[in-house]
Amino acid sequence: MARTKKIKTRIVAPAVLATFALVAGACGSDDAAEPAEAPAEETAEETAEEPAESPAEEPAAEADRSITVALVGNDNITRMGELAAEYFTPETGIEVNLTVLDEQTLREVTTRDVGAGGEQFDVVQIGMYETPQFGANGWLVGLNDLAAASDTYDIDDLIPAVRNGLSVDGELYSSPFYAESSFVMYRSDIIDNMPDAPTWDEVAAIAREIDSDEMAGICLRGKPGWGDLGAAFTTVLNTFGGTWWAANEDGSIGESQVDQPEFAEALNFYVDLLNDAGEDDAANSSFNECKTLYEEGKVAMWYDATVAASLFPEDVVENTAFALAPTKETEASGWLWAWTLAIPVSTSDQEAAWEFIDWATNADYHEIIAAEDGWRAVPPGTRQSLYERPEYQEAAGAFAQRTLDAMLAAPIDNPGTTPRPGLPGVQYVGVPEFQDVGTRCTELFSAAIAGSMSVDDALADCHIIASEVSS
């Protein structure tokens, strides 16, 4: 009989959502230390089946080394954490201590810790925005040599656009766990007039037409954060012809463009659409909240990351269709993003950190996920070999090619109608200053969505903030 292993997850607030150790045989402890300022709010137990022991198998390795990993709390990532306990630790003897954070807190904590040379984490989950900046600053371990020495990694299998976005001068600085663009997901049993490549005006008209007390017309991010509300809004801003800053001739940050008509038009459009046809409590909604509302049938359409399609239950996928990211003044507007795993140079065990990253991001991990949860659940967007597998095409046919097409079409080098400063990017400006400016400004924009300040006041205050870093 297969043994059942229980994983205890403590939910704490405000910053750390869950911290737990993943080890073979026993995961978590009732007397684990908790931050004094963050009492536990809730305790949940989940069960995961372990394979039955076989006399012919080698005994599982005992955990004699450990690494600490900072991750974001979404479905793909937390599932990987569960499987690390079942597969990685027994095979390697490396205990994986996961610190699971909400998206904005993860960004703040990892930037602070990695940038200061802290030793809190051996592996950090970062994105396509942070990777080239952290790599260029010398904060991360380069992965080319480690990948070349691996029998399982295969760096040449990475989708070129993703690999390039995570590299500096040809050196890969983080390994993609999943990658994505953005598109519109909508209820095909309710909406029958969605164009394949809609404009924002068309999307807004449909959302307002079908909005009701029982079902919102659309779900959009409204939660503050440069990677939350800031990501979705910046794709709208780009295609409306606006930008955060002008670019100087040397590519540095020029004058703030927040006071320009295009910026005001984009923000007014976004806020008005949410007020007219958006979800309840939109100012506190991001990816996870919109996903839940869509799955529960409380919103008819959702504009967000393509990875969402791989996370839907089967009954939701059956009634969902997909359209390209909406446009206005540009030919394309979808973002390009990857959530990745990187090794800070301050780690005390680089070998163990890489062993974990290799396991979690190579094609063999796809096989593990497929065996456990089906091919449709495999983290998308990172490896060419995944899209060449008939099993994946059959299981994920509703969205697989659409996801890949959206990623390849993402206008990363020219996302708007005017030049921008910094490194390439669509839903962010590729300069270090954007993290702070984007977060502070989206706090204002979120307040406008909530109705606690006017759009005009939000724009005026944001212009002052953006001008602080202009040159």
PEPEKA-V220577 format. One record per pair of residues at least 24 apart in sequence whose C-alpha atoms are under 10 Angstrom apart, sorted by the first residue. I is the first residue (numbers start at 1). J is the second residue. If there is no record, write none. Layout:
I;J
I;J
This chain:
1;50
1;51
1;52
1;53
2;49
2;50
2;51
2;52
2;53
3;48
3;49
3;50
3;51
3;52
3;53
4;47
4;48
4;49
4;50
4;51
4;52
5;46
5;47
5;48
5;49
5;50
5;85
5;86
6;45
6;46
6;47
6;48
6;49
7;44
7;45
7;46
7;47
7;48
7;82
7;85
8;43
8;44
8;45
8;46
8;47
9;42
9;43
9;44
9;45
9;46
10;34
10;39
10;40
10;41
10;42
10;43
10;44
10;45
11;38
11;39
11;40
11;41
11;42
11;43
11;44
11;100
12;37
12;38
12;39
12;40
12;41
12;42
12;43
12;101
13;37
13;38
13;39
13;40
13;41
13;101
14;38
14;39
14;101
14;102
14;105
15;100
15;101
15;102
15;104
15;105
15;106
15;109
16;99
16;100
16;101
16;102
16;105
16;106
16;109
17;41
17;72
17;73
17;99
17;100
17;101
17;102
17;105
18;43
18;71
18;72
18;73
18;98
18;99
18;100
18;101
18;102
19;69
19;70
19;71
19;97
19;98
19;99
19;100
19;101
20;68
20;81
20;96
20;97
20;98
20;99
20;100
21;66
21;67
21;68
21;81
21;85
21;95
21;96
21;97
21;98
21;99
22;63
22;66
22;81
22;82
22;83
22;84
22;85
22;86
22;88
22;89
22;94
22;95
22;96
22;97
22;98
23;62
23;63
23;66
23;82
23;84
23;85
23;86
23;87
23;88
23;89
23;90
23;93
23;94
23;95
23;96
23;97
24;50
24;60
24;61
24;62
24;63
24;84
24;85
24;86
24;87
24;88
24;89
24;90
24;91
24;93
24;94
24;95
25;50
25;60
25;62
25;85
25;86
25;89
25;90
26;85
27;82
27;85
27;95
27;97
28;97
46;82
47;82
48;82
48;83
48;85
48;86
49;86
50;85
50;86
50;87
51;86
51;87
58;91
59;90
59;91
60;87
60;89
60;90
60;91
60;92
60;93
61;88
61;89
61;90
61;91
61;92
61;93
61;94
62;89
62;90
62;91
62;92
62;93
62;94
62;95
63;89
63;90
63;91
63;92
63;93
63;94
63;95
63;96
64;89
64;92
64;93
64;94
64;95
65;89
65;92
65;93
65;94
65;95
65;96
65;349
65;352
66;93
66;94
66;95
66;96
66;97
66;122
66;349
66;352
66;353
67;94
67;95
67;96
67;97
67;98
67;120
67;121
67;122
67;123
67;347
67;348
67;349
67;350
67;352
67;353
67;356
68;95
68;96
68;97
68;98
68;99
68;119
68;120
68;121
68;122
68;123
68;124
68;347
68;353
69;96
69;97
69;98
69;99
69;100
69;120
69;121
69;122
69;123
69;124
69;125
69;341
69;342
69;343
69;353
69;356
70;97
70;98
70;99
70;100
70;101
70;106
70;107
70;109
70;110
70;120
70;121
70;122
70;123
70;124
70;125
70;126
70;341
71;98
71;99
71;100
71;101
71;102
71;103
71;106
71;107
71;110
71;123
71;124
71;125
71;126
71;339
71;340
71;341
72;98
72;99
72;100
72;101
72;102
72;103
72;104
72;105
72;106
72;107
72;124
72;125
72;126
72;339
73;99
73;100
73;101
73;102
73;103
73;106
73;288
74;100
74;101
74;102
74;103
74;287
74;288
74;311
75;288
75;308
75;311
76;177
76;178
76;307
76;308
76;310
76;311
76;369
76;377
76;378
76;379
76;380
77;125
77;177
77;178
77;339
77;360
77;379
79;369
79;373
80;177
80;360
80;361
80;365
80;368
80;369
80;379
81;360
83;360
83;365
83;368
83;369
83;372
84;356
84;359
84;360
87;359
87;365
87;368
88;355
88;356
88;359
88;360
89;356
92;352
92;355
92;356
93;352
94;352
94;353
94;355
94;356
95;352
95;356
96;122
96;123
96;352
96;353
96;356
97;121
97;122
98;123
99;124
103;225
103;227
103;228
103;286
103;287
104;223
104;224
104;225
104;226
104;227
104;228
104;439
105;225
107;225
107;226
107;227
107;435
108;435
108;436
110;344
111;139
111;435
113;344
113;346
114;139
114;140
114;343
114;344
114;345
114;346
114;347
115;139
115;140
115;344
115;346
116;346
117;344
117;345
117;346
117;347
118;344
118;345
118;346
118;347
119;344
119;345
119;346
119;347
119;348
120;344
120;346
120;347
120;348
121;343
121;344
121;346
121;347
121;348
121;353
122;342
122;343
122;344
122;345
122;346
122;347
122;348
122;349
122;350
122;352
122;353
122;354
123;174
123;340
123;341
123;342
123;343
123;344
123;345
123;347
123;349
123;350
123;352
123;353
123;354
123;356
123;357
124;174
124;340
124;341
124;342
124;343
124;344
124;353
124;357
125;174
125;175
125;176
125;177
125;339
125;340
125;341
125;342
125;343
126;174
126;175
126;176
126;338
126;339
126;340
126;341
126;342
127;165
127;166
127;174
127;175
127;176
127;177
127;179
127;227
127;337
127;338
127;339
127;340
127;341
127;342
128;162
128;163
128;164
128;165
128;166
128;167
128;174
128;176
128;179
128;336
128;337
128;338
128;339
128;340
128;424
128;425
128;428
128;430
129;165
129;166
129;227
129;336
129;337
129;338
129;339
129;423
129;424
129;425
129;426
129;427
129;428
129;429
129;430
129;431
129;432
129;434
129;435
130;166
130;174
130;340
130;430
130;431
130;432
130;435
131;165
131;166
131;167
131;168
131;172
131;173
131;174
131;175
131;338
131;339
131;340
131;341
131;342
132;164
132;165
132;166
132;167
132;168
132;169
132;171
132;172
132;173
132;174
132;423
132;430
133;166
133;167
133;168
133;173
133;423
133;430
133;431
133;432
134;168
134;173
134;174
134;342
134;344
134;432
135;166
135;167
135;168
135;169
135;171
135;172
135;173
135;174
135;342
135;344
136;167
136;168
136;169
136;171
136;173
138;173
138;344
138;345
139;173
139;342
139;343
139;344
139;345
139;346
140;172
140;173
140;174
140;342
140;343
140;344
140;345
140;346
140;347
141;171
141;172
141;173
141;174
141;342
141;343
141;344
141;345
141;346
141;347
141;350
141;354
142;167
142;168
142;171
142;172
142;173
142;174
142;342
142;343
142;344
142;345
143;167
143;171
143;172
143;173
143;174
143;175
143;342
143;343
143;354
144;170
144;171
144;172
144;173
144;174
145;171
145;172
146;351
146;354
146;355
146;358
147;172
147;175
147;354
147;358
150;354
150;355
150;358
151;358
152;358
152;359
152;361
152;362
152;363
152;364
152;365
153;357
153;358
153;359
153;360
153;361
153;362
153;363
153;364
154;358
154;362
154;363
154;383
155;362
155;383
156;383
156;384
157;362
157;363
157;382
157;383
157;384
157;385
157;386
158;362
158;363
158;381
158;382
158;383
158;384
158;385
158;386
159;381
159;382
159;383
159;384
159;385
159;404
159;407
159;408
160;382
160;383
160;384
160;408
161;336
161;382
161;407
161;408
161;410
161;412
162;336
162;337
162;338
162;381
162;382
162;383
162;407
162;408
163;338
163;382
163;383
165;336
165;337
165;338
165;412
165;423
165;424
165;425
166;337
166;338
166;340
172;342
173;340
173;341
173;342
173;343
173;344
174;338
174;339
174;340
174;341
174;342
174;343
174;344
174;357
175;338
175;339
175;340
175;341
175;342
175;343
175;354
175;357
175;358
175;360
175;361
175;362
175;382
176;337
176;338
176;339
176;340
176;341
176;342
176;357
176;360
176;361
176;362
176;379
176;380
176;381
176;382
176;383
177;338
177;339
177;340
177;341
177;357
177;360
177;361
177;362
177;365
177;379
177;380
177;381
177;382
177;383
178;307
178;337
178;338
178;339
178;340
178;341
178;361
178;378
178;379
178;380
178;381
178;382
178;383
179;305
179;306
179;307
179;336
179;337
179;338
179;339
179;340
179;379
179;380
179;381
179;382
179;383
179;403
179;404
179;407
180;304
180;305
180;306
180;307
180;308
180;334
180;335
180;336
180;337
180;338
180;339
180;379
180;380
180;381
180;382
180;403
180;404
180;406
180;407
180;408
180;410
181;304
181;305
181;306
181;307
181;324
181;325
181;333
181;334
181;335
181;336
181;337
181;338
181;381
181;402
181;403
181;404
181;405
181;406
181;407
181;408
181;409
181;410
181;426
181;427
182;231
182;232
182;235
182;303
182;304
182;305
182;306
182;307
182;308
182;323
182;324
182;325
182;326
182;333
182;334
182;335
182;336
182;337
182;403
182;406
182;407
182;410
182;427
183;302
183;303
183;304
183;305
183;306
183;307
183;308
183;309
183;322
183;323
183;324
183;325
183;326
183;333
183;334
183;335
183;402
183;403
183;406
183;407
184;218
184;301
184;302
184;303
184;304
184;305
184;306
184;320
184;321
184;322
184;323
184;324
184;325
184;326
184;334
185;218
185;219
185;294
185;300
185;301
185;302
185;303
185;304
185;305
185;306
185;308
185;309
185;317
185;320
185;321
185;322
185;323
185;324
185;325
185;399
186;217
186;218
186;294
186;299
186;300
186;301
186;302
186;303
186;317
186;319
186;320
186;321
186;322
186;323
187;294
187;297
187;299
187;300
187;301
187;302
187;316
187;317
187;318
187;319
187;320
187;321
187;322
188;300
188;301
188;317
188;318
188;319
188;320
188;321
188;322
189;300
189;318
189;319
189;320
189;321
190;300
190;301
190;319
190;320
191;300
191;301
191;320
191;321
192;321
194;321
194;322
194;323
195;322
195;323
195;324
195;326
196;321
196;322
196;323
196;324
196;325
196;326
197;322
197;323
197;324
197;325
197;326
197;327
197;331
197;332
198;323
198;324
198;325
198;326
198;327
198;328
199;239
199;324
199;325
199;326
199;327
199;328
199;329
199;330
199;331
199;332
200;236
200;239
200;240
200;269
200;270
200;325
200;326
200;327
200;328
200;329
201;269
201;326
201;327
201;328
202;326
202;327
202;328
203;273
203;301
203;303
203;325
203;326
203;327
204;269
204;270
204;272
204;273
204;274
204;276
204;277
204;326
205;273
205;277
206;277
206;300
206;301
207;273
207;274
207;276
207;277
207;278
207;299
207;300
207;301
207;302
208;273
208;274
208;276
208;277
208;278
209;277
210;277
210;299
210;300
210;301
211;276
211;277
211;278
211;279
211;299
211;300
212;277
212;298
212;299
212;300
213;277
213;298
214;297
214;298
214;299
215;277
215;278
215;279
215;280
215;293
215;294
215;296
215;297
215;298
215;299
215;300
215;301
216;274
216;276
216;277
216;278
216;279
216;280
216;293
216;294
216;297
216;298
216;299
216;300
216;301
216;302
217;273
217;274
217;276
217;277
217;278
217;279
217;298
217;299
217;300
217;301
217;302
218;273
218;274
218;276
218;277
218;278
218;279
218;290
218;294
218;298
218;299
218;300
218;301
218;302
218;303
219;273
219;274
219;277
219;278
219;279
219;280
219;282
219;285
219;286
219;287
219;289
219;290
219;291
219;293
219;294
219;298
219;299
219;300
219;301
219;302
219;303
219;304
220;270
220;271
220;273
220;274
220;278
220;279
220;282
220;283
220;285
220;286
220;287
220;289
220;290
220;301
220;302
220;303
220;304
221;270
221;274
221;278
221;279
221;282
221;283
221;284
221;285
221;286
221;287
221;288
221;289
221;290
221;302
221;303
221;304
221;446
222;270
222;271
222;274
222;278
222;279
222;281
222;282
222;283
222;284
222;285
222;286
222;287
222;442
222;443
222;445
222;446
222;447
222;448
222;449
222;450
223;281
223;282
223;283
223;284
223;285
223;286
223;287
223;289
223;442
223;443
223;445
223;446
223;447
223;449
224;283
224;284
224;285
224;286
224;438
224;439
224;440
224;441
224;442
224;443
224;444
224;445
224;446
224;447
225;286
225;435
225;436
225;437
225;438
225;439
225;440
225;441
225;442
225;443
225;446
226;427
226;428
226;429
226;434
226;435
226;436
226;437
226;438
226;439
226;440
226;441
226;442
226;443
227;286
227;427
227;428
227;435
227;438
227;439
227;442
228;285
228;286
228;287
228;427
228;438
228;439
228;442
229;283
229;284
229;285
229;286
229;287
229;438
229;439
229;441
229;442
229;443
229;445
229;446
230;427
230;428
230;434
230;435
230;438
230;439
230;441
230;442
230;443
230;445
230;446
231;304
231;305
231;335
231;426
231;427
231;428
231;438
231;442
232;270
232;286
232;303
232;304
232;305
232;334
232;335
232;426
232;427
232;428
233;266
233;267
233;270
233;271
233;427
233;428
233;442
233;445
234;263
234;266
234;267
234;333
234;335
234;415
234;416
234;426
234;427
234;428
234;429
234;438
235;266
235;325
235;326
235;327
235;332
235;333
235;334
235;335
235;415
235;416
235;426
235;427
235;428
236;263
236;265
236;266
236;267
236;269
236;270
236;325
236;326
236;327
236;328
236;333
236;334
236;416
236;427
237;262
237;263
237;264
237;265
237;266
237;267
237;269
237;270
237;328
237;333
237;415
237;416
237;427
238;262
238;263
238;266
238;327
238;328
238;329
238;330
238;332
238;333
238;414
238;415
238;416
238;417
238;418
238;426
238;427
238;428
239;266
239;326
239;327
239;328
239;329
239;330
239;331
239;332
239;333
239;334
239;415
239;416
239;417
240;264
240;265
240;266
240;267
240;269
240;327
240;328
240;329
240;330
240;333
240;416
240;417
241;265
241;266
241;328
241;329
241;330
241;415
241;416
241;417
241;418
242;266
242;329
242;416
242;417
242;418
243;415
243;416
243;417
243;418
243;419
243;420
243;421
243;428
243;429
244;420
244;421
244;428
244;429
244;434
244;437
244;438
244;462
244;463
244;466
244;467
245;418
245;419
245;420
245;421
245;429
245;463
245;466
245;467
245;469
245;470
246;418
246;419
246;420
246;421
246;470
246;471
247;418
247;419
247;420
247;421
247;422
247;470
247;471
248;419
248;420
248;421
248;422
248;470
248;471
249;419
249;421
250;421
250;422
251;419
251;420
251;421
251;422
251;423
251;431
252;420
252;421
252;422
252;423
252;431
252;470
252;471
253;420
253;421
253;422
253;429
253;431
253;433
253;466
253;467
253;469
253;470
253;471
254;420
254;421
254;467
254;469
254;470
254;471
255;463
255;466
255;467
255;468
255;469
255;470
255;471
256;462
256;463
256;464
256;465
256;466
256;467
256;468
256;469
256;470
256;471
257;463
257;466
257;467
258;459
258;460
258;461
258;462
258;463
258;464
258;465
258;466
258;467
259;456
259;459
259;460
259;461
259;462
259;463
259;464
259;466
260;459
260;463
263;459
264;455
264;456
264;458
264;459
267;445
267;448
267;449
267;455
267;456
267;458
267;459
268;445
268;448
268;449
268;454
268;455
268;456
268;459
270;445
270;449
271;445
271;446
271;448
271;449
271;450
271;451
271;455
272;448
272;449
272;455
273;449
274;449
274;450
275;448
275;449
275;450
275;451
278;302
280;450
281;449
281;450
282;446
282;449
282;450
283;443
283;445
283;446
283;447
283;448
283;449
283;450
283;451
284;446
284;447
284;449
284;450
285;446
294;320
304;334
304;335
305;334
305;335
305;336
305;337
305;403
306;334
306;335
306;336
306;337
306;380
306;381
306;399
306;400
306;402
306;403
306;404
306;406
306;407
307;377
307;379
307;380
307;381
307;399
307;400
307;403
308;380
308;399
309;376
309;377
309;380
309;396
309;398
309;399
309;400
309;403
310;375
310;376
310;377
310;378
310;379
310;380
310;395
310;396
310;398
310;399
310;400
310;403
311;376
311;377
311;378
311;379
312;376
312;377
313;376
313;377
314;376
317;396
317;398
317;399
318;398
320;398
320;399
321;398
321;399
322;398
322;399
322;402
322;403
323;402
323;406
324;402
324;403
324;405
324;406
324;409
325;406
325;410
329;416
329;417
330;411
330;414
330;415
330;416
330;417
331;409
331;410
331;411
331;415
331;416
332;406
332;409
332;410
332;411
332;412
332;414
332;415
332;416
333;406
333;409
333;410
333;411
333;412
333;414
333;415
333;416
333;426
333;427
334;406
334;407
334;408
334;409
334;410
334;411
334;412
334;415
334;426
334;427
335;406
335;407
335;409
335;410
335;411
335;412
335;415
335;425
335;426
335;427
335;428
336;406
336;407
336;408
336;409
336;410
336;411
336;412
336;425
336;426
336;427
336;428
337;381
337;407
337;410
337;412
337;425
337;426
337;427
338;380
338;381
338;382
339;382
340;382
376;400
380;404
381;407
433;466
433;468
433;469
433;470
434;466
434;469
436;465
436;466
437;462
437;463
437;465
437;466
437;467
437;468
437;469
438;462
438;465
438;466
440;465
440;466
441;465
441;466
